[in-house]
Amino acid sequence: MEPFNTSSVSRTPSYSLKAKATSVFREGISMHLSGWNGLQMAIQNKWGGSDSLKKFDQLTSDILSWFSQSKEQLHIEDLENLLHESLLLTFNTDIEDGSIEEVAEQLMIMHEEFLQGSHALMNKRVIEIKNLGRTSSSS
């Protein structure tokens, strides 16, 4: 597998996400965020207040907007900053375990795949989630 260049992703107007793909991409973002332990702890413990679940949905929308509305070249550092600021300001959570960078990288890879018409990373995540459900229900 070729290494993913995390410094930037070029954006060509002809590769912008179409409406249906945007909906699927939003679902993919939500799935990735749902698997992020630090964020899920913040939501479950309501560190962002009683409306933490709404704030999760807003974060998903903010990330989708960041990907779909930017006319400039996308840089992973900007996405990392968006995630860090949102966690800090919205969920009163400061995560320094490297997971922000990991989540940002996965989202960038997923976005690049979507631009190329692939849903491989999202499909992999769906399988992981289904397997987790089987494991926890059989325990």
N, C-alpha and C positions, 0 to 999 in steps of 0.2 A: 504494500500500500504506500502510495506517495505521501510524504509529509505535507500537512496543510500549512500554508503560509499564513500565520496568524497576524502578521503585521498590517495587512490590508486586503481588501477584496475590491476589485474594480467593479464598477457598476455600469453596464451598458443599457441604455434606455430600452432597447428591443427585448431585453431579458427581464423587464419588470414583471412582478407577480400579477397574474390575471385574477379576476374576482374569485373564481372557484378555488384556485391555488392559494389565494390569500386566506380563505376560510380554513383550508386544510393546514396551511402554515401556522395560522393562529392556534389551531388545535395542537400542532406539534410543539409550539412554544409552551403552551399550557402544560402539556405532558412532561416536557423537560423540567419546567419549574416545579411540577408536582413531585418529581423525583429528587428534588434538591432538599436534603435533610435540614439544613440550616433554615431555609425559608419555611419549610413545613413546620418546624418547631415553633417558629415565630407566629405562624398562623394558628396552630393548635393551642398555643399558650396565650393567644390574643395580645401579643406584645405590641401590636399595632392598634389595639383597641378592639371593641366588640365588632367592628366592621372589617376585621382583618381579611375575611374572605372576599369582600368587595375590593379591598386594596390589592389582593392577589389578581383579581380580574383586571383591575386598572393597570397593574404592572405588565400583565400579558399584552394589553392594548398598547401600552407605551412602547414596549419592545417591538411589536408589530409595526407601529407608526415609525419608529426609528429606522427599521429596515426598509419600509415601503415609501417613505416620504423624503428620504435623503437624496439629494441630487449630487452630493459630493461622494468621493470614494469613502467606503466604510472602513473604519479602523477598529480593531478589536479593543483597543484601549478605551475608546469612547463608549463601547458597550459595557465594558467592565466598570467604567465610571457611572454609567446609568444604573447598573445593578447595585453598585456599592451605595450610591446616594439614595436610591429608593429604599434599600434595606435599612439604612441608617435613619433617614428622615421619616419614612412611612411606617416601618416596623420596629423602630428603636432597636435595631440589631446591627452589630458591627462584627462581620465575619472575616476572620483573617486566617482561615485554614487552607486557602488556595482554591476553595470551591467556586468563588466568584469567577476566577480566571478559567476554571474548567467548564463552568456552565456557559460562559461567554464563548469559549472556543467551540463547544458543541452547537450552540445556536448559530454561530458563523458558518460552521460546516453544513448544518442543516439548511441554512439559507442558500448557500452555494449549490447544494444538491437540488433544491427546489428550482433555482434559476435554470439548472440544466435538465429539469424534468424528472428528477429522481426523488423518491421518498424513502430511500434505503435506511437512513438514520432514524427517521420517524417510525418506520415499520419495525425496526429493531427494538425501539423503545416500547412499542405496543406489545411485542412478544415478551419483553422483560417484565412489563406490568402484569400481563396475564399469568406469567410464571410465578410472580410474587403472590398473586391471588390464590393460585393453586397451592403453593407452599404454605401460606398462612391458613388456608381453610383445611388442610390436611393435618395440621399440627394439633 
